[in-house]
Amino acid sequence: MSRRPRVGVRVTAGLGNQIFQYAAGLAVARRLGGTLELDTSYYRKPQARPLDLARFGVTWQECHVPGRSGLARAISRLLTGGRNRFFSTRAELRERGFPYDERIRSVRGDCYLDGYFQSPRYFADIEDEIRTRFDPARFASPGTAALERALAAEPAPVAVHLRRGDYADPAVGKKHTLLGPAYYDRARALLDGRFPRATYYLFSDEPERARADLAHWPPVTVVAGLDRFEELHLMARCRHFIIANSSYSWWAAYLAAAPEKVVIAPRQWFTPPYLRELPTVDLFPEDWILV
């Protein structure tokens, strides 16, 4: 009896990236009739962000991938007694750049995936499964109930995400641009033109600073005092979206079930020097509007 292929994927960075990586690996595993395993060694680093996949009820088999050298493999075998080893010879696909990597369709047998895989094209074959597995409704709580009722009563609630946090760090800001009010003003003007009764709900990792940045707007509801999973749930309950250059709000908009939703995303996902190296042509679904 033949063994099922083992598909390993390296998981890194924050929540949105983790979902992208998991989704790409699961799509390959489903196509090959194999099993998905995760390499979460990144999260043993002292400054690593939390590993959040388990919050969605995701369970996994951990895979350990020794280094390239024979010495590293020998040490791994010695330390693990030969257990928890992915395989001695592996097909390894390392993402070449930000656009969709067509090579992933050619992967066969045991394989190891290393990259960000930030495109819905990677998991288009299992889109419904990904939407079900990562449905944010699981994070509904007594703290979200009142705002859920308010959103349900509105004809066109819009989730606005303004990310600051590490983006305000000059070192991080060399790659990840900090979006200013001009982007949000243009996006709101587009939505106001289509939905005159739109109401706006502002989500941010720095809500008071976000409120100040958009102080010139007509009244908005600033969502604060909840954890990021509760906020993800509430964002996904909105009908339209102005997202930040953040995979967190990308997933909130993508997972939202509202029919005929309108999603506005920033064309400048990275700073101009990085956009030349990391074109985002495959990052967004075709019907999203770039501003």
Secondary structure, 3 states (H helix, E strand, C coil): CCCCCEEEEECCCCHHHHHHHHHHHHHHHHHHCCEEEEECHHHHCCCCCCCCHHHHCCCCEECECCCCCHHHHHHHHHHHCCCCECCCCCEEEECCCCCCCHHHHHCCCCEEEECCCCCHHHHHHHHHHHHHHCCHHHHCCCCCHHHHHHHHHCCCEEEEEECCHHHHCHHHHCCCCCCCHHHHHHHHHHHHHHCCCCEEEEEECCHHHHHHHCCCCCCCEECCCCCHHHHHHHHHCCCEEECCCCHHHHHHHHHCCCCCCEEEECCCCCCHHHHHHCCCCCCCCCCCEEC
